[in-house]
Amino acid sequence: MKEAIPQDHKSFFDSQVLGHPAGLFVLFFTEMWERFSFYGMRILLINFLTMAVIGSNPGWAWTAENAGALFGTYAGLLYLTPIVGGLIADRLTGYRVAVVIGCIIMTLGHASMALETEFSLYAGLALLVIGTGFFKPNITSVISEMYTYLPEKKDGAYTIFYMGVNAGAFFGMMLCGYLAEKVGWSWGFGLAGIFMLLGMLQFWLAGPLFGKIGGKPNKGVDPNEKVEEELTDEVTGKIIPNKSTKNPFTLLDKILILITSVIGLLYLINDPVSKIGGIHLLPEEFLLNQETLGGPLVITIIGLILFIYLIVTRIVRYERVIRDRMIAVIIFAIFTVFFFVSFEQGATSLVLFARDYTQRTFVGTGAQIYLIVNSLLTIIPLMIITWVLYLLFKKTFKRIALSNIILGISFLGVWGVVIWMLKHDLDSQAYEVSYQQAYVNQVDEHGNPIMDENGAAVMHWTPVHASMDIASENIRDTTITIASQESLQAGNTIHLHEELGNIVYLNDERLEKVESLYAKHGEPSEVITATISKHVGNKIEITTSWFSILNSFFIIAFASFFSKWWDSKYNPSAAMKYSLGLILMSIGFAILAYGSSIIPQGAAAGAVRVSIIWLILAYLFHTLGELCLSPVGLSYVSKLVPPRMIAFMFGMWYLAIAIGNKLAGSMGGMIDSISAKHSMSYFFLIFTFVPLIAGVLIALLNPIIKKLMHGVK
């Protein structure tokens, strides 16, 4: 018999938008702003940290390895703090208050990062990790509670909600990335924080719409004390009695959880602080000498062995069917690590590849095509979401007027930034300019001459600047096309600067900034003097962050196709979905390996640039792989794991994603060292073969995994 719907839930469903409660769309927009801020910052971090310290938009000139170590730790912690945040909400604050706490902490984190000091960067990242812990698990819990009495509508609700996730990621990466690269890093970090704050305000002020939903938990009711349901082997029909699902944590279990958690946390933090600051939280040598295995790695391996022992000893206490199903979950978790190691290159190595080795400038017809495509890509989705906002206004303005006003202000802000961005690109004019180049010895980052395999000095042409003293016979005139927002006249003298292989125009403000940076660092100025020849139309430089929006765009474009596929009679098994996802990921990197094969070993940033088509195709296949694999994991945890073990196994699942993110950051940071020692193509081949082998292996395990799942589909 269907349980009666309480009055507070009935009234919640009175005001509907697109067949769902208006409150769902409050959550939609709250999640959209959170993802806007999260992905907006995420796409900037590696780019900012590794950008040259002297330039028109200077960064911190970190090595890719150090930047990758920091990002990997940050990304890994993001998947661990939600475990704690969920427990706090369950027992103390309730879901909605936890969401607001998370938003406030994340807003402070973004504001801290906008200051661009070393302390504020670390403090900002720490605040973002803590804030995400409160936000991430609890906003989805509000949705779950909303649909307690209408579970048949929950799938549609989550589909709408995750469209908000992708819309936020899309606009966050596009707009924060554009402002950061075209105006300054603080603008990008700051914009992320502004929309996080506005998102929090509109959610908090919409409280009257939710009533008791997501409120404080009832004291005296332990949310973990759930009624145990009988489990059934779907193949044999055997009933598994309640007592078989009870498996309390022993003292040894709790000690092992504590030890492995401490080891894991120490490793995550030790990796970047030892590389960046020379601070060692773990001994450099432990049991073995450093030439064999470093101390941190030995301790981490010990922690991993203890964790495996913990999992195994807990699983063997269960009845066979439950034990088998949990083994299946662990297998999926292991392959999840392999997937995210490759997928999360989108925030590390692919950012650097897009910036330093991808042709991102277009003149004339190419620039016009990009302007049209980018305008449609931006305005059409924004118009659709604005229409949803209008529908929400119609239904809820009388009840939550102030929340709607805040939301309206947010969208006016987005429209304003979008229009400014499109106009900024439209006003970008191309000019042909001439300057002098000198034929000189090529030097490394320490100023030492680079020699070829025969011991001869490697020579190259480089722009002439004021501090150079070059014989006239080693100088030539050259012509390039530069972009400018200002109207320039033929015959005028201008100033240019070489930045990561690009020659950029310096207006008076940027010229003063660059010259002051050279003086600050005690280095001779390398500003180039040039003469304008003629105006040649439009010139557009695509931002590095633009490529990252392709993931969200492809998800929106292909999600419905995959949803229909999974609902059809051709729906593959879970293992085959994993296999397909990993193989599609492999194809994406194989395309990059082929496309980057023209980049010679050790090529400097900007020396050789490849077509944007390779990155576009790579993101397409990576997204198709994500659609095959990512939605499957958590669904099967909930289906296969007994109630008393589900919190622990969800934690283990997030741990697998955290490990994948950490490894992705560390491996992505090796892009410069591997491409210098071997080639860029060799680097991408690593990420071609790892997911390919994993995909083939899990396909071969499909019959075994099916047997372990005992009929669960």
N, C-alpha and C positions, 0 to 999 in steps of 0.2 A: 504494500500500500504506500502511495507517494506521500511523503511528509508534508504537512500543511505549511504554507509560506507565512512567516511572521509578518506583522503589519509594517514594521520598518523596512523590510525587504520589498513588500508590495508597493509602498509609496515610492521607493527608490526607482522602481520600474515604470512609474507613471509618466515621467518626462523622457521620451525616447528620441534618439537621433539615429537614423539608418537602422532602425529595428533593435537598438541596444540602449540601455540606460544612458542618460546624458553624462552621468558620472564617469562612465568608461572613457569618454572623450576628454574629460578633465585629466584623467590618468594618461591618456594618449598624449596630450600636449605637455604634461609634466615630464613624461619619459622623453618626449621629443627634445625639450630644452636640456634635459640632463645629458642625453646622447649628443646633442649639439655641442655642449661644453666639453664633454669627455673626448669625443673624437676630434673636436677642433684643437684641443691641447695636444692630444696624442700624436697628431700628424705633424706638429711643429717641433716636438722635443728633439728628435734625432737631428733634424735639419738645423735647428738653432745651435745645438751643442757642437756640431762639426763644422759650422760655417766659419770662414776665415775671420780672424780677430781684427783685421784691417780691411775695411770695405765700406761701400755705401750703406749696407745693412749688416753690420758686423755681428758675428756670433762669438763663441768661446774657443773655437779652433781645437776642440777635443779630438782625440783619435776615434776612429769608428769603434775600436775595441772597447774603450772606456765608455763611450756613449751607449753602446749595445749592452754592456754590463749593467749600467744604471737602469736603462729602460727595461731590461729583462727582469730585474728585481722588482721594479715598480709594477710591471704587468703581472708578474707572478703573485705579488701580494694582493692585487686587486681581486683575485679569485679565492683568497683565503679569509680575508676579513668578513665577507658576507656570512660565513658560518657563525661567527660571533655576533654579528649584527642581527641575524635572524633569531638567535637565542635570546638576546636582550629584548627584542620586540615581543617575542612570544611570552616572556615572563614578566616584563616590567612596563614598557612604554606603550605597547600596541603598535600596529603597523603604520598608521598615518602619522603619529608623532615621530616615529623612527625615520620616516621619509623626510619630514621637515628638518629633523636634526641633521640627516645626511646632506640635504641641500645646503643648509647653512655652513656646515663644515667644508663642503666642496667649494662654495662661493669664496670662503676665506682662502682656500688653497689656490684658486685661480688668481685672486688678487695678489697673493704672495708671489706667485710666479711672474706676474707682470712687472715686479720690481727689478728683475733680472740681476740679482746678486746671488752669490753662491749659497749663502744661508737661506735666502728666501726661496731659492729653487728647491732645496732639500725639504724645507718646511712645507712648501706648497705641495710637493709630491706626497709627503707624509699625510697631510690633511686630506688630499684627494683619495688616498688609500683608505683612511678611516671613514671618510664621508661615504664612499662607495659601499663600504661594509654595512652601513645603516640603510642606504638607499636601495641597493640592487635586489636583495631578497624580499624586501617588504612591500615594494610597490606591486610586484606580481602577486604577493599574498593578499593584497586588498582585492584584486580581481578575483582570485580564487574564492574569497569569502563572499563577494558580491553574487556569485553564481552558485552558491551552495545548494539552493533549492531549484536551480534550473541548469543542471550540468550539461544538458544537451545543447545549450547555447554557448558553452565555455570555449569550444574550439574556434567558433567565429569571433568571439571576444578577443582571444589571444592573437588571432590573425590580424585584426584591426590594430591591436596594441603594438604588434611588432612592425606594422607599417609606420607607426610613430617612431619606433627605434631607428628604422632605416631612413626616414625623412630627416630626423635629427642628425644622424651621422652624415648624411648627404650634404645638408646645408652647413653643418658645423665645419666639416673639412674644407668645403668650398670657400666659405666666407672668412673664417678665422685664418685659413691658409693664405687667402688672397691679401687680406689686410697685413698679415705678418710679413709676407714677402715683398709687397709693393710699398708699404708705408713703414712698418717697423714691428719687431717681435712683440713689444709690449701691447701693441694694438690687437694682435691676434690673441694673446693670452688674456688680455682685458675683456675682449668681446665675449670670450667663452664664459668668464665670470659674470658679466652683466646678464646674460640670458639665463644662467643658472639661478641667479637671484630672482629674476622675474618669474621663472618657472616655479620657484618655491612659493612666492607670494600668491600666484594665481591658484596654486594647489591648497595652500593654507586657508585662503579666503573662501574656497569652495566647500569648506567643512559642512555647512548646513545641508548640502546636497547628499552627504553620505550618512548622516544620522549616526547610528551606533556601529556601522560597518567600519572595520579597521580600527576600532577604539581600543581602550585599555583592556587587557585580559582580565577575566574574573579571578579574583584571588581565591585560593583554595582549590582551583582546578589546575592540575598539572597537564599542560598541553601535550606532554609526551606519553601520558597514560591513556593510550587509545585502546579501544576495544579490539581485541585480536579476532580477525576473521579466519574461518577455515579456508585453507588453500587446497586447490585441486590440481592434480596432474592431468592436464588437458588430454593427454594421450591415453592413459590407462583408466582415467576416471577415479583414481584413488583419492580418498579424502585424507588430508593431512591434519591431525588433531591440533587443537589450540596449543597444547603444552609443548609441542615441538617447535613453536616459534618463539618461545621464551628463552632468552639467552643473556642474562644480566652480565654487565661488565665486572670482571674480577679485579682485585687489587693489582694483579700483575698487568692486566689489560690497561688500566689507568696509568700505571707507571710507564709502560711502553709508549702510550700515547703522549705522555708528557715529555719523555726523553726524545722521541723522534720529532716531536713538534719543535722542541728547543734546537735540535741539530739542524732541522730544515730552515728555521728562521735565521739561525746564525750563518748558515751557508748563504742564504739569499742576501743578507746584508753584508757579509764579509767580502763577497765577490767584488762589488763596486768600490767599497771603501778601501780595500787593500790595493786595488789597481789605481784608484784616483787619488786617495789621500795617504797611501802607505800605512794604513792602520789595520792591524791584523787581529780580528776577533777570534780566529782559530789559529792554532800553532802552524807554522810553515812546515814543520816536520812532525810526524806522528807515527810511531812504530817503524815506518820505512824511511829511508833517506829521500831527500827531495828529488834526486835524479830518477828514482824509481817511480814514486807517486808522492805528490805534495800532500802535506798534512790535511788541508781542507777536504781534498778528494777522498782520502782514506777515511776520515771521520764521517763524511757523507755516505760512503759505501756502507760503513758500519750501521749508520742510521737507517739506510735502505734495507739492510738485512734484518734489522730489528722490526721494521715496519712490515716486511713480508711475513716474518714469524708471527706478528700480531694478527695479521689478516688470516693466515692459514689456521692458527689455533682457534680463532673465533669461528671460522667457517666449518671446521670439522665437528663442531658441537651441534650443528644442525642436522635435521633429518635429510636424507639423501636428495630428495627433489629440491628442497630449498638450497641445499649446499651446491648442487649443480647449477642452479639458476644464478647464484651469487658468483660462482666461478665464471659464468658467461659475462656477467657485468665487469668483472676484473679484466677479462680479455678485451672487452670493448674499451675499457679505460686505458689499457696499454697502447692500443692502436690510436686512441684519441691523442696521446702524447705525440706520436709520429705525425699525425695530421697537423697539429698546431705548431710544431717545430717549423714546418714549411709554410703554413698559412700566415703566421704572424711575421713572416719576412716583409709583409706589406707595410709594417710600421718601422722596419729597420733597413735592411739592405736594399729593398726596392725603392725606398725614399731616396737613398744615396744614388742608386742607379738612374733614377728619373732625373735627379738634379745634375749629375756630373757626366752622364754618358748617353742621354737621350736628347734627340733634336727637338727642342721645344719652341723654336722661333719660326714664325711664318710671315712672309711678306707678300703683299698684293693679293692675288686670288686665294691663296692658302689662308691668309689672314681673314679674308671676307667669309670664307666657308666656316672657319672656326667661330667667328662672331655670330653667325646664324645658328650653328649647332649649339653653341654654349648658351645663347639666348633662349632657344627652345627648351634645352635641357634644364634650364633654371626656372623660367617663368611658368611653364605648364604645370610642373609639380606644385609650385608655390600657389598657383591659382586654384588647384584642386584642394589643397589643404586650407586655403582661405575660405573656400566654399563650405568646407566642414565646419570651420570656425563660425561662419554665418549661421549655419543650422543650429549650432550649440547656443549661440546668442539668442535665437528665436525662442528656444525652449527654456532657457535658464536665466535670462537677464534679470527678471523680477526677483528671483530667489538669491542669486549670487552676483549682483550687479558689479561690485568692486572687483571681484575675481575676473569677470568678463572684460572690464575696462583695462586691467593689467595685461590680460591676454591680448587685447586689441592693440595696446601700446607696443607689446612685444612684436606683433606682426607688422606694425608700421615701421618698427626698427629694422626688421628683416627686409621688408620691401625697400626701405631707404638704402640699406647696404647693397642690396642686389642691383638697384638702379644705378647707384654710384659705381659699382664694379663694372657693369656693362658699359656705362658712359666712359669710364676710365680706359677700357679697352678700345672703345670706338675712337677716342681722341688720341690714341697712341699712333704717332706718325713716324714714317720711315725716312731717313736721310742717308744719302751716300756721302761718306766722308773719307778723306785720305790722311794717312799719317806715315811715319817712317818706322821700318823694322831693321833690327841689327842681327847679324849672323854671329852667334856667340856659343861658348861652351854651355851645355846643359848641366845644371847642378842639382843635387838632392836637397832635402829639407834642411840639412846642416851647412849648406853652401859649398860642399865638396864636389868637384867635377865628376860627372858620370862617365864611365869608360865602357866600351863595348868588349866583346869576347876576345878581340885581338889586342886589347890594351890601348886602343885609340880613343881620343876624346869624342864624345857624342855632341854634335853641333845641332843647333836649331835656330829658327828665326823667332825673335821676340820683339815686342814694341819698344821703341826708343823712348826713354824718359830723361828728365833733366840731370839725374845723378850719374848717367852713363857717359863714359869717355870712349867712343868707338871711332876707329879709322873710317874715313868716308867710303873706301872701297868695300867695306863690309855692311853698307847700309843700302836699303832699297825703299822705294815708295810702295805702299799697298793701299787698297781701297776696300772698305767694308760698309755694311749697312747697319745703322744704329737706330734705336727707338727713342722717341722723346714725347713727353706730354706738352712740351712748349713749342711754340712756333719759332723755327730757326730760319735764318737767311743764308743763301748761298754766298760763299766767300768769307763768312765769319769764322773766327777761331773759337774752338770749344775745347773742353777737357774730357778725357776718357780715362777709364780705369779697368784693368783686367782682373776679373773675379771668377775663380774656378773655371777658367777657359773661356769665359764670356767677356766681351768688351762692352762696358756699359757707359752711358752718357752721364756726366756729373753736372747738374745745375749748380748755381752758386752755393746753395745751402749744403748740398752733398759734397761739393768740392771742399768747402770749409771743414766739414766733418771728417773727410778722409785725410786731409792734410793735418788736422789736429791729432788724429790717431797715429799717423806716422811720427809726429813729434813726440807724442806720449810714449811710444815704444822705442824711441831713439833710433829709428831706421830712416834711411834716405827715401824721399818721396818717389813713388813710381807712377805718378800721374802722367798721362800721355797728352800731348798737344796735337790737335787735329784741325783740319780745315773742311768746312762743309762744301760739298760739290753741288748737290741738288736734292730736291724732295722727290721721293719715289713711291708715295702712297702710304698704306697702313703697314705697320709691323707689330705683331703680337708675340709676346713671350708667355707661353702657358706656364702657370705656376707649377712647382713640384707637387704641391698638394692636390692639384686637379685630378691626377691619375687615381688617387685613392677614392674619389667619389664614385668611380666606376663600379666598385664592389656593391655599394648600396643601390646604384641604378640597375645593375644586372639582377640583384635580388628582387627588386620590385617588378622587373620585366619578366622574370622566369618563375617566380614563386608559385603562381597559379598553375603553371604547367606541371610542376613537380607535385603540387597538391593533388591534381587530378590523376597523375600517374600513380601516386601512392594509394588513391581510392579505387583504382581500377583492378581488374583481374590479373594485370601484369605486375602488380606490386611485388618487388623483390624482397627477399628476406633481409633481416637486419645486417647480417654479415656481408651480403652482396651489396647493400647500400654503402657500407663502409668501404668495401673494395672499390666500388665505382668512384666514391668520393676521393679516395687516395690516388687512384689512377688518373682521374681528371686533374688533380693537383700536379701530378707528375708531368702530364702533357703540357700544362702551363709553363712549368720550368724548362721543359725540353724546348719549347718555343723560344724562351729567353736565351737558352744556351746556344741555339742556332743563330738567333738574331745578333747576339753579342760576339759571335765568332770573329768578326772583323776587327774587334778591339784587340790590339797587340798586348802582349804580356807587359805589365808594369806601366801601361799608358797613363799619363797624367790626366787629372780631371779636366774634361773639356777638349782633350786632344783629338778624340774621335767620338762622334755622336751617331747613334743609330736611330732608325725610324721609330716613331711613336707607335706604329702598328704592333710591334712586338710586345710592348707593355699592355696595350689594350687587349690583345688576344690572351695574354697571360692572366690578366684580371678576369677575363670572361671565364676561362677554364677553372681558375681558382674559386670563383663564385659558384659555378656549377657543382664543383666538388663540395663546397660548403653546404649547398642546398641538399645534397645527397646525405651528408654525414651529420652535420651539426644538430638538426632537429631530432635526430634519432636517439642520441645518448641519454638525456635526462628522462625521456619517455620510457625507455627500457629499464632504467633504474627503478622508477615508480612501479613498473609492472612486475619486475622479477624479485624485488627485495621485500622481505617480510616487514611489517610495520615497525617492530622494535629495533630493526637494524637500518631503517631507511635514512635517518639523519646521519648516521655514521658513513653510510655508503654514498650519500650525496656529498658529504665532506670529502670522501676519497675521490669522487668524480671531479670535484673542483680542484683537488690536489693534482690530478692528472693534467688538467688544463693549465694549472699554475706551472707545473714542471715543463710543459710544452712551451709556454710563454717565456720562461726563464731560458731554456735552451735556445729558443728562437732568437732572443736578444743577444746571447753570447755568440751563437754561430753567425748571426747577421753582422755582428761587429767584426768578423774576420774577413769581410769582403775585400778590404784593401790589402791585407797581408796575403791572402790566397791568390788574388788576381795579380799581385806583384810577383809572387813566387811561381805561379802557373799561368793562369789567364782568367778573365772574367767568365768565359764560357765554362771553364773547369769548375768555378764556384757554383754556377747554376746547375751543372750536372750532378753535384752532390745532392741537391734538392730535387733532382729528377729521379735518381735511383733509390733514394731512401723511401719516399712514399710509394714508388712503383713496387719495390720488393715487399713492403708492408701490405700493399693492396693485393698482390698475388698471394701472399701468405694467408691473409684472412679469408680470401676466397677458397683456398684449399681447406681451411678449417671450418668452412660453412657446414658440412654434415655433422661435425662434432659439436659445433655451437648449437645447431638446431636440436640435437639430442639433449644437450645440457639445459636448454630452455624449456623442455617438457611441454611443448605445445603452445607456449605463450607467443603471440604474434604481434 
